Amino acid sequence: MPAKKDKIDPATLTGNALRKEACRRIRMARSRWKDHNNAACRAEREKALALYEKLDAAQREKVPQELRVWLRYRSEKYFGPQRTPPKGRG
């Protein structure tokens, strides 16, 4: 069994590591979205968006365009403020 990865604290990331973590989170959110797991997708998208907002303009250009488009536009269609909020379980 492989060893567990150390927990990464996003608050301490800077530069290239921050960009990589933002890309990883966006990809994870997209995979959750493709699996129709909207609650998990919403949570990952919020984390990815918070990291993406910390990037400066030069770093944002290094994020693949496909990921930027999904995060900003396509996911906004499904998870934006105009949508009905999810109902709680229970």
N, C-alpha and C positions, 0 to 999 in steps of 0.2 A: 504494500500500500504506500503510495507516495506521501511525502511529508506535507503537512499543511503549510500554505503560504502565510507569511506574516501579514497581519492586518495593516493596510495602508491608511494613514490618516490624511484625507484629502486637504485638510487645512494646512498641512506642512509642505505640500507639493508646490514646486515652482518650475518654470521653464518647460523643458522638453518632457519631464515626468508628468507635469500637469496636463499637457496636451495629450499625451498617451493615455492617461487615465480618463480624460474626457472622451476620447475616441472609443475606449473600451466600454465605457458606460453607455454611449450612444448605440454601439453595436449590441450590447446586452439588451437595451430597451427595444431595439428593432427585432431581436429574436423573440422576446416576450410578446411583442405585438403580432408577429407572424404565427405564434402559437395560440393566439386569441386569449392570452392571459392579461387582461386589461389592467387589473389591479397592480400586478407586478410591473407591468410596462409603465404605468403612471408613476410609480415610485422611482423606477430607474431613470425615467425621463426627467423627473424633477432634480435628481442628483446630477445627471449629466448636464442639464441646463445651468445649474449652479456652478459647476466647474467651467463650463463654456463661457459663462459671463466673466470669470476671472481672467480669461486669456486676453492678451492685447491683440491689436489688429494684425500684427505680423504672424503671431502664433495661430490666429484664427484662419489665416490663409493656408496654413500647413495642414489643417484638418481637411480630409478628403471632401470634395464637393457633395458627393452622394450623402455623406453623413450630415453635413450642414443643412442640406435641403430637407432631409427627413426631420431633423430636429426643429428647424424653424418653421417650415411650412406644412408639410404633410401631417406631422404629429399634432400641429396646432389645430388642424381640422377636426381631429378626433378627441383631443384632450384640452382644447382651449377653453377659455372662460365662458364662451357662448353655449357650451354643451351642458346638458343636465348633469349635475354631480352624481357620482356613484352612490347607490344606496348601501347603507350599513348592513352587515349580516347580523342576524339574530332576531 
